[in-house]
Amino acid sequence: MSGPLHGVRVLDLTTVVMGPYATQILADFGADVIKVEPPEGDVMRYAWPFRNPGMGSIYLNTNRNKRSVVLDLKKPAALEACLAIAKTADVLVYNIRPQAMARLKLSYPELKKINPEIIYVGCFGYSQRGPYAAKAAYDDMIQGASGLPWLLQKQGAPEPRYAPMIVADRSVGQQVASAVSAALYFREKTGKGQRVDVPMWEHLLQIVLSDHLGGYTFDPQHGEPGYARILAPDRRPYQTSDGYVCALIYNDKQWKAFVDIIGKPEILSRPEFATQEARSRNYVGAYAMVAEEMKTRSTAFWIEALERADIPVQRMNSIDDIVADPHLNAIGYLQPVDHPSEGRIKTLAVPSEWSESKPEYRRHAPRLGEHTREVLREAGLSDQTIASLLESGAARAAD
């Protein structure tokens, strides 16, 4: 057995990042993930950089351990082939709007007829119970709707901007994998499949509002929204005399150690710095004071002094620094593998460690249609039917 989800089959009808990232987590955990792609393939195949067209870096990092099947689901014969695969699946995951799934005749009621125990998971922009149900959504839209650009400007950015990572897709993708695992456990106990909706906006708001609901937590409102520590303008890497350092001086013990390092113990006699509660009301001033002190000494000094005082500290890494990091190299986080078409590539390790059922790198990210014939045979289609699908353009297989 390779991975805790060994034996689970997932029909993956997702593209871009959110859905593929979710299904890669399931694949890493051992599930047999069958990625059904349109004839042109997942759009992220063509996001630069790549050695060969159709095998871009983001695609490679969100689609390992999967098999690729190409079906043009707008054609009846391809739809029938997809339904044949669905009959054998434990889980179906999609990330287009439910209205589009209904037009394709792949809605939950239609899938439930042919596979009553299937777990049917949709990840899309907004809850289907509200007026935004049919709105299109990508990561940028959901970041904006969740207030992230506004929060970044409020913290001090010169203008609103998105976080420089695909934060909505990735965080919601993790929620999708979590929901699938929970639904599988429920089915194991009850024998019942079900439909699960994982809307992007509502899930990202769990993260944003858990930090920033603030005074709106109380009814009637008691205090302002926003977590002052996170919004403090100087909550950022501290500039030193020769670079930057990341540090968090948080509790009373750490603050006492810090003022001892800088030789100013009298700071803690000031009412606004004396206690944890007082500092929580004055994060702007506290962080500004620390920022000025940090400028007076080198990065090396601060790392040594703060580590000795047991105050959390870390260098500010670039991506180049991360790739060369000795800790990550020691644990094999960036694993070199030989891809049959792309040559030597680095792949990210599964970021959890297991005493049993260890997840493994079993399959390279597939070429477009690499497993079409193989999967359709497993679904019960004859070689003649498969040949007909390929000849008509309803299906496609890699050369």
MIKOLMAR-284742 format. One record per atom (N, C-alpha, C): x, y, z. Coordinates in steps of 0.05 Angstrom, whole numbers, plus 5000, padded with zeros to 4 digits. Layout:
BEGIN
XYZ;...
//
This chain:
BEGIN
501749765000;500050005000;501850255000;501150444983;502650694981;500750924987;500751015012;499051245019;496451165032;495351335049;492951265064;490451245047;490451365023;488051345006;488351144984;490250954987;490550744967;487950594964;487150554939;484650414933;482350594927;482650854932;480651054926;481051164897;478951164881;479251274854;477751534852;479151734841;478152014839;477952084810;475652164801;475252274774;475552584776;477652674764;478552954767;477753114742;475753284745;474853454723;475553744729;477953784738;478854054746;481054154728;481354424728;483454554713;484654784730;486654914719;488055144730;489555064756;488855164780;490455114804;488854994826;486555114834;485155024858;484454724857;483054644837;482254364835;484554174832;486354234812;488754054809;490454034835;490754254849;492254244874;490954064894;488254084896;486753914915;487053624907;486753564881;486853274873;489753174874;491753344871;494453254875;494953164904;493753314923;493953224951;492852944955;490452904943;489252644944;490952434930;492152504908;493852324893;496352254909;497552464922;499852414939;499252224961;496752244971;495952064993;495151784983;495551734958;495251464948;492851414930;491051614926;488751574909;489551544880;488051394865;488351374836;486751604824;488151814816;486852054806;486952044775;484552044763;484352044734;483552324725;485452464713;485052744705;483852744676;481352824674;480052844648;480453134638;481653164615;482353424604;480853464577;480353714570;479253764543;481553734522;480853724497;482853674476;485253874477;484754124485;486954314487;488554284513;487554124532;488954084557;488454294578;489354244602;489154424624;490754674616;489554914620;490855164612;493555204626;493955094650;496455134664;498754974651;498154804633;500354664619;502054874603;500855104597;502155284579;503155534593;503255534619;504355754635;507355734636;508755934627;511755934626;512755934655;515155804661;516955684642;516355394636;517255294613;517055014607;519354944587;520154684588;522154594568;520654514543;518354394546;516654314523;513854424527;512654524505;509954634508;508054424519;506354514537;504354334550;505354214576;507754294584;508854174609;510154394626;508554604632;509454834647;510054774676;511554944689;512454884716;510154864736;508155044734;505955034753;504354774749;503954704723;502554444717;504054214730;506754204726;508353984737;508153974767;507754204780;507654204810;504854184821;502854134804;500154094815;498753844803;500253674788;499053454775;500653194776;502453164794;503952914796;502052694807;502852454804;501352214814;498552184802;498152304778;495552284765;495852144737;493552064726;493451964699;491752154682;492652204658;491252394640;489652254618;487152334616;485352234595;484152484581;484152484555;483052704540;480352624528;478252774536;475552734526;474253004520;473053024497;471453264490;468653224500;468053314524;465553254537;463153384524;463553554504;461353664489;460253464468;461753244464;460953044445;459652804460;457352714451;455952504466;457552254471;459152174452;460751924456;462851964478;464052204480;465952254501;464652274528;462252394528;460752404553;460152124564;459251944546;458751674554;461251534565;463551594553;466051484563;466651594591;466151854594;466651974621;464851844642;462351804635;460451674654;461251394660;462551254641;463550984646;465750994667;467451194665;469551224686;468251294713;466251474712;464851554737;463651324752;462651124737;461550894750;463550744767;466150764760;468250624775;469450804797;468651054799;469951254816;468751264844;470351314864;469351374891;468651664894;470151834880;469952124883;470052254856;468452464852;468652644829;469152924840;471253054829;471853334836;471753504811;470353734813;470253924790;470554204801;471454384783;471754664792;470754864771;468754784755;467354984739;464655034754;463255234744;460655294758;458755064755;457155014776;455154794775;453254814751;452655054743;450955094720;452154974694;454854994692;456154874669;456154574671;456554464695;456354174698;453654064690;451554214697;448854134690;448554134659;449654334646;449454344617;450854114604;453054014617;454553784606;453153524613;450953534628;449553294638;451253134657;452753284674;454453164695;453653274722;451153344726;450253444752;450253214773;449953284798;449853074819;447552884816;445052984810;442852784807;443452584784;444752684763;445352504740;447552304748;449552394762;451752204771;450752014792;448952104809;447951934831;446351704820;445051744797;443451524785;445251294777;447651354767;449351134757;451351034779;451751204800;453651134821;452651254847;450751114861;449451234884;451351304907;453651164908;455551214930;457751414924;457551544901;459651724893;459651974912;462052074917;462352324931;462952534910;461152724908;461152914885;461853194896;464253284890;465353524903;465853744883;464553974888;464854204871;466354424886;468354544873;469654774884;469555004863;468255224871;467655434853;467455694869;466655914856;466856174869;465256214894;462656174893;460856264914;458756054921;457756064945;455655884953;453255894934;452155664929;449855654910;447255734923;447355824948;444855904962;444556214962;446456354950;446356644951;446156764923;445957034921;445657164895;448157164878;450457084889;452857074873;453356794861;451356624863;451656334856;452856294828;452056444809;452956394781;455356574773;456456724791;458656904784;461256744778;462656824758;465256704752;467256794773;469356634778;471256704799;473956584793;476056754796;478756664796;480056764822;482556684826;483956754851;483957054856;484457214836;484557504840;481857614849;479657524837;477057614845;476457544874;477157304882;476557214909;478357364929;480857404923;482557574940;481257844944;480457974923;479258234925;476658234941;474958044936;472358024950;472857964980;475057834986;475657765014;477157985029;477758205015;478958435029;482058435030;483358245018;486258235021;487658475009;486958574985;488358814975;487759054993;485359075003;484659295022;486359275047;486659035058;488259005082;491259065077;492258995054;495059055048;495459355046;493559505035;493859795034;493559915062;491759805077;491359905104;493859865121;495359655116;497759605131;500059795122;499759905098;501860095090;502760085061;501759885045;502459885017;501460135004;502960244984;502160494971;499460474957;498660244949;496060204935;495159914940;492559864936;491659584939;493059404920;493659154929;494958964911;494258684921;494458494903;493958214910;496458094923;496057894940;498257744951;499757614928;502457604929;504057504907;504257194907;501957064911;501756784908;498856714903;498256484894;495456404887;494156314912;493656504930;492956434958;490156324961;488256424946;485556324948;485356044937;486455994913;486255734901;487655524918;490055594928;491555394944;490255334971;489355544985;488155495011;485455345008;483855424988;481355284984;481854994974;483954964958;484654694949;485154504972;486554604993;486954445016;484354375030;482454565030;479854505042;478354295026;478654295000;477354094983;478453814990;481053794992;482253534999;481253445027;481053635045;480053575072;477153475071;475453615055;472653545053;472353265040;473953205020;473852935008;474552725028;476652765044;477452565064;475252525084;473952745093;471752715113;469352575101;468752635076;466452505063;466952205059;469452135053;470151855051;469851705077;470651845099;470351725126;467351685132;465751885125;462851865130;461651635114;462551605089;461551385073;462351115084;464851105095;465850855106;464050775129;463050965145;461350895168;458450845160;457450975139;454550965133;453950835106;455850825088;455350725061;454150925043;453951175052;452551385036;454551575022;454151614996;455551824982;454052084987;455152304976;453752564979;455052764961;453652994959;454653224945;455953414965;458253524959;459653714976;460453954959;459554194968;460354444955;462454584972;464654664959;466754814973;467155084958;465555284966;465755544953;468255694961;469555824942;472155954947;471856194967;469956364961;469756614977;469256555006;467356385012;466556325039;468956195054;470456025040;472655895053;475056085058;475656255039;477856445044;477056645066;474456715068;473556885089;473956765117;473856495119;474456365144;477256445154;479156465136;481856545143;482056845149;480857005131;481057295134;479557395159;477057305162;475457415184;476157295211;477357055211;478256955237;480357135249;481857275232;483857475241;482557745245;480857825226;480158115224;477258185230;475657985238;472858065245;472858255269;474758215287;475158405309;472558475324;471958735325;469658825340;467058725330;466958645305;464458535294;463858255305;465858135319;465357885332;463057905352;462758145364;460858185385;458358325374;456058255385;453558375376;452058485400;451958755403;452758955383;455758975382;456659115360;459559135355;460959265379;463359145386;464959235408;467859255399;468559495391;471259535380;471259535350;473659605339;473959625310;474659355298;474059315272;474959075259;477959085254;479158855249;482058845243;483658755267;485758595262;487658505283;489958705282;490258865302;492159085302;494958995298;495758765309;498558675307;499258625277;497458485263;497958425235;497958675218;496258865225;496059115209;498059325215;499659285236;501759485243;503659535219;504159785212;505859835188;508659715190;509659685215;512359575218;512359265223;509959145219;509958845219;510858755191;513458735189;514758665164;517658585171;519158475152;521958425158;523358685168;524758665190;526058895201;528658955186;529059205179;531559285166;533759295187;536059165182;538359175199;540459365187;542859375198;544859555187;545959445161;545459185155;546559075130;544558895115;542058895122;540158725108;537458725122;536258485125;533558465137;533558215154;531858215175;531457985192;528557975200;527557735203;524757685211;524757595240;523357735257;523357675286;520557735297;519857585318;517357635332;517857635362;517757875373;517957915403;515157935413;514157725427;511357695431;510557705460;511457515476;510557495504;512357645523;511557655548;513057815568;515957725571;516457465571;519157365573;520857455550;519757445526;521257535503;521857835503;519857995512;520258285513;522458355533;522458215556;524558275576;527258205565;527457975550;530057905538;530858105517;529058205502;529658405481;530758665492;529358775513;530359025524;532958995538;533558755548;536158705559;538258695538;537658585515;539558575492;540358855484;538359035482;538959305473;539759495495;539859385520;540759545543;538859765551;536259715547;534259915555;531959795571;532559675594;530459545609;528259735618;528859995619;526860195628;524460205609;524660105585;522460105566;519959975578;520459755593;518159605604;516859745627;517959965636;516660115657;514660315646;514760355620;512860535607;510160385604;507960515611;505260385612;504560245586;505260365563;504460255537;506060005530;508259945544;509859705539;509959515562;508659575584;509159425609;507959145609;505759095595;504458835596;503658745568;502958485566;501958385540;499458525531;497658575549;495158715541;495759005532;497559145546;498259415539;499559425511;501359235506;502659225480;500659155458;498658985464;496658915444;494859155436;494859355453;493359605447;495159805433;497759745431;499659935421;501759805402;500759615385;502559475368;504059665349;502659875339;503960055321;506460185334;506160285358;508460395372;510560195379;509659955388;511659755396;513259665373;511959605350;513459515327;515259735316;514359985317;515960205307;518560235324;518260205350;520660215368;522659995361;521559745357;523359525351;524759575324;523159675304;524359725278;526659925279;526560125296;528760315298;531160185311;530660015331;532959885344;534359685325;532759545309;533959345291;535859475272;535459725264;537159855244;539959905255;540359885281;542959965293;544959745293;544159495286;546059275288;545659095263;547658915259;547658745235;545658515237;545058395214;543458165213;544657935230;547257895226;548557675241;548357715271;548657975280;548458025309;545657945319;543558035304;540857985314;540257685314;541057545294;540457255293;541757115316;544257175322;545657055344;544457135371;543957395375;542957485400;540157395406;538357405386;535657325390;535357025394;536856865379;536856585383;537756505411;539856645420;540856585447;538756655468;537156855463;535056935481;532456785477;532456585459;530056425452;527756595442;528456795426;526456965412;526356865383;524056795373;523856695345;525056885325;526856795308;528256965289;528956795264;528956915241;529556775216;530556975196;532356895179;533157065157;530857095137;530857315123;528957355101;530057225076;528657015067;529656865044;528556965018;530156954997;529256964970;528556684960;527456664937;526956394926;529556244922;531656394913;534256264910;535256154937;534856314958;535656214985;534155964993;531655954987;529955724994;530955474980;531555494954;532455264939;535155154950;536755334961;539355254971;539355205001;537055215014;536955205044;537954935054;539754935074;540854675084;538854495098;536854615112;534754455125;533154315104;532254455083;530654325063;532154115047;534754175043;536353975030;536753725047;536953765073;537353535092;534853355092;532453465090;530053295091;529053215064;530453305042;529553225015;527053365006;526653615014;524153745008;523853794978;525953874965;525953904935;527253664924;525653474915;526653214907;527253214877;529653144869;530253114840;529052854829;527652864807;526652624795;527052644765;527152424751;527552414722;524852374709;523852584696;521352574682;521852474653;520152284644;520752154618;520752344594;519352574596;519452764573;520753024580;520953094606;521953354614;524753344626;525953104628;528553084639;528553114669;530853194680;531053224709;529453464718;527653424737;526153644749;526153614779;525453834793;525153824822;522153814828;521453644847;518653634856;518553674886;516353784895;516053854924;515253604939;516553554961;515853324978;513053364991;511753154997;509253165013;510053285041;508753505049;509653635073;508453525099;508153265100;507353125125;508852865125;509452765149;511052525152;509452315167;509552065157;507751855166;509451615176;508651505198;509951255207;508951015192;506451025182;505350815166;504050955141;503450795120;502150885096;503451145085;506051135082;507551375073;506851445045;506051695040;505551785012;508151784996;507951724970;510351704954;509851834927;512051914914;512051994886;511751744869;509451694858;508951454842;508951494812;507951724804;507651784776;508552074770;509752114747;510352384738;507852524730;507852794730;505652944719;505252854690;502852774682;502552634656;502552824632;503552714610;503152854584;500152844577;499353034561;496453054554;495552804540;493552674553;492452424541;494252184544;496152194562;498051974564;496651704571;494451714586;493251474596;490451424585;489751564563;487051544553;486251254547;487851114532;487150834525;487050654550;488950684567;489150524591;486750554609;485850804614;483650854632;481050764619;480650814594;478150744581;477850434580;480050294577;479850004578;478949914606;480150044627;479449974654;476450034659;475350234646;472550304649;470650114634;471849924619;470149724606;469649774576;470949984564;470550034536;472249844519;471149754498;472549574480;474649724464;476649584453;478649714437;477349844412;475349714401;473949824378;472550094385;471250104409;469950354417;472050574422;474250494435;476450694440;477550794414;477950624394;478950704368;477050904355;474450844357;472451024346;472451294359;472751304386;472951554400;475351724390;477551584387;479951724378;479751824349;478651664332;478351744304;476451974301;474351984317;472352204314;473252464328;475352454344;476252694358;474852724385;473152534392;471852554419;473752494441;475952344435;478052284454;480652334440;482752354456;485452394445;487452244463;489452124451;491451984466;494252094458;496052094477;498752184472;500051994452;501852094436;503251924417;505151734432;
//
